[in-house]
Amino acid sequence: MKYLNLTKQFAALAISALVFASCDKVDVQKSIGDSGQTLVKILGGGTPATIKKNPVDFVNTPTTIVCADIRRDIPNSTELNKVMVVTVKNDNAAVATANPAYVILPSAWYTVGAATPFSGGNYTVTMQPGEFAKEIKITIPNATLMDPSTLYALGFTITTADANGVISTQKSVVVEIGAKNNWDGVYMMSGTFSDVSNPVFAYAGDQQYSLITIGATKCVVRNDDLNGGIPGYIFDNAGAGTYYGSYGLVISFNPANNAIADLWNYYGDPTLPATSGGTPSAGTGPPLYAASNGRRAVLDPSGVNAVQANKNIIIKHWMYHPSVVPVGPRSFFNETWTYDRPR
């Protein structure tokens, strides 16, 4: 058993009012008068770049996403009837500034839409007479090439606009791209816990779990409250917080009925990276996925063990530890993971 370091983070959601609605709702750009300038911007952009989250499904079929919505706010119909060419830079520096942990999405993993050709590090966006908006889109043919534990990103910054265009301060955006399956997200775990080998061990309170995609139907269960975020379970030992070394969960789902298909010990799976909680490379792998200390995770068939319509997960599971309890489970978990938000 080991001591823990609890962490909590809260994010504030900033809401900005947009001048125009999305492209599928607006047919005609409204004039802002007979005089003034044509302002060119990225819808929702900023200076410095704003971050736009755009997760994609962890599948090997093509997925197309909108990265940047280029707009021109025109003062009159004369300006609207001009051809305008806007240059948008592929801005890796903006990505690094927005979040140093971001990884630039490899160019081999996506293609750029033909409407906004890419060459020499720049996208060329051409608005024909009557057009006031054009989207830069990319298509990711196979998202399973992505590491689900990594956040990828691309940066977009307007650098030039002809036809008397004036570049707005809303000129830059960083698009965060992560590969996620249907169960990926942030949850609050609550429930009951007992350990037959030591009755003083008790439930320590609600804990924040992040389900992190590692396959089309599989997630690592990361405890965000444990040592900065690792797979594991926190419990109370006579008033002190602690956790089981080399014990955490990997979970798989049945997409046909949203039932939990299986779960196993993270630290018994040699394909997974080491954490401060243990070293999976010393585990047995399938079918038992026992860690080096013998601990393994087993789904309790008496539980509901399924995802609910509201995305909450109801689950019962056991920890086996034969060197401590030779017959039957050592620990019993009866939990509800309440869905909170996307990861």
Summary of the structure (lengths in Angstrom):
residues: 343
radius of gyration: 25.1
end to end distance: 28.8
largest distance: 84.9
contacts: 1103
relative contact order: 0.15
helix: 8%
strand: 43%
